[in-house]
Amino acid sequence: NQRLQEMLRTMCGARGAELCPIDERYCQDNGAMIAQAGWEMLRAGQTTPVDQSGITQR
């Protein structure tokens, strides 16, 4: 994760953006991260119709 953050920070810096990584306390549960990303997308008005989404139930 640390190397990935370094790479992302470099890419963001090259584009005039700032990387704001999530607090390590919340990096243990992928479900929580996916839910947060979905919430932020919904708040931004971005949605994906179910028939256009890739859903694989395990």
C-alpha positions in Angstrom: 0.0 0.0 0.0 2.8 2.4 0.8 4.4 2.0 -2.6 1.1 2.4 -4.3 0.5 5.6 -2.4 4.0 6.9 -3.4 3.1 6.2 -7.1 -0.3 7.9 -6.8 1.2 10.9 -5.0 3.7 11.3 -7.8 1.0 11.1 -10.5 -1.3 13.5 -8.6 1.6 16.0 -8.2 2.3 15.9 -11.9 -1.3 16.9 -12.5 -1.6 19.5 -9.8 -3.7 17.3 -7.6 -3.3 16.2 -4.0 -3.6 12.6 -2.8 -5.8 12.3 0.2 -5.4 8.6 1.3 -7.9 7.1 3.7 -6.9 6.7 7.3 -5.2 3.3 7.9 -7.9 2.4 10.4 -10.3 2.1 7.5 -8.0 0.2 5.1 -8.7 -3.2 6.5 -12.2 -3.8 5.1 -12.6 -3.6 1.3 -16.4 -3.6 1.7 -16.2 -0.4 3.6 -14.0 1.2 1.0 -16.2 0.1 -1.8 -19.3 1.4 0.0 -17.5 4.8 0.6 -16.6 5.1 -3.0 -20.2 4.3 -4.0 -21.5 6.9 -1.6 -19.2 9.5 -3.0 -20.2 8.7 -6.5 -23.9 8.9 -5.6 -23.4 12.2 -3.9 -21.7 13.5 -7.1 -24.6 12.3 -9.2 -22.8 9.4 -10.8 -24.9 6.3 -11.1 -24.7 3.0 -13.0 -27.9 1.2 -14.2 -28.0 -2.4 -12.9 -28.1 -3.7 -16.5 -24.8 -1.9 -17.2 -23.0 -3.1 -14.0 -20.9 -6.2 -13.6 -22.3 -8.1 -10.7 -20.9 -11.5 -9.7 -22.3 -13.1 -6.6 -20.1 -15.6 -4.8 
